[in-house]
Amino acid sequence: MVVLLLDSTAPSAPFVLNPSGGEIWRRLQRNATISDLVRELALEYSVSEDAIAPSVRSFVTELQHGGLVTEA
């Protein structure tokens, strides 16, 4: 589990990620693209890229809406 404490002065709750969300977060910190994420996670979890892509895109969009990542 990954817990992100974004602003210690803000009264908001921490953003808690499950293991796969934490893995995506770590890879985003290394500047992975969505395509990179899909390809790498598909290999790691032995699923097709088509099967995992919608979930990866949805999660990254959620991070963007939360202001945690921006599109480069």
C-alpha positions in Angstrom: 0.0 0.0 0.0 1.2 3.5 -0.8 0.0 6.5 1.2 0.5 9.9 -0.4 0.5 12.9 2.0 0.5 15.7 -0.5 0.2 18.9 1.7 0.7 18.6 5.4 -1.0 22.0 5.9 -4.2 21.0 4.1 -7.0 19.4 6.0 -7.6 16.7 3.4 -7.3 13.0 3.9 -4.2 11.2 2.5 -4.5 9.5 -0.9 -4.2 5.7 -0.3 -3.3 3.5 -3.2 -3.7 -0.3 -3.4 -0.7 -2.3 -4.6 -1.3 -2.0 -8.3 -2.1 1.7 -7.9 1.2 2.1 -6.0 3.0 0.3 -8.8 1.6 2.7 -11.3 2.5 5.7 -9.1 6.1 4.5 -8.8 6.4 4.0 -12.5 4.9 7.5 -13.2 7.6 8.9 -10.9 10.1 7.5 -13.4 8.3 9.3 -16.2 6.6 6.2 -17.7 4.0 7.0 -20.3 0.6 5.4 -20.3 1.7 3.1 -23.1 4.7 2.1 -21.0 2.5 1.4 -18.0 0.1 -0.7 -20.1 2.9 -2.7 -21.7 4.9 -3.3 -18.5 1.9 -4.1 -16.3 0.5 -6.5 -18.9 3.7 -8.4 -18.8 4.0 -8.3 -15.1 0.4 -9.5 -14.4 0.3 -11.9 -17.5 -2.7 -10.3 -19.1 -3.2 -8.8 -22.5 -2.6 -5.1 -23.0 -6.2 -4.7 -24.3 -7.5 -6.1 -21.0 -5.5 -3.9 -18.7 -5.4 -0.6 -20.7 -8.8 0.7 -19.7 -8.1 0.3 -16.0 -4.7 2.0 -16.3 -6.1 4.9 -18.3 -9.0 5.3 -15.8 -6.6 5.3 -12.8 -4.3 7.8 -14.4 -7.3 10.0 -15.3 -8.3 9.8 -11.6 -4.9 11.0 -10.6 -5.1 13.8 -13.0 -8.5 14.9 -11.8 -7.1 14.9 -8.2 -4.3 17.1 -9.3 -1.7 14.5 -8.5 -0.2 14.2 -12.0 -0.3 16.3 -15.1 -0.1 15.3 -18.8 3.3 16.1 -20.2 
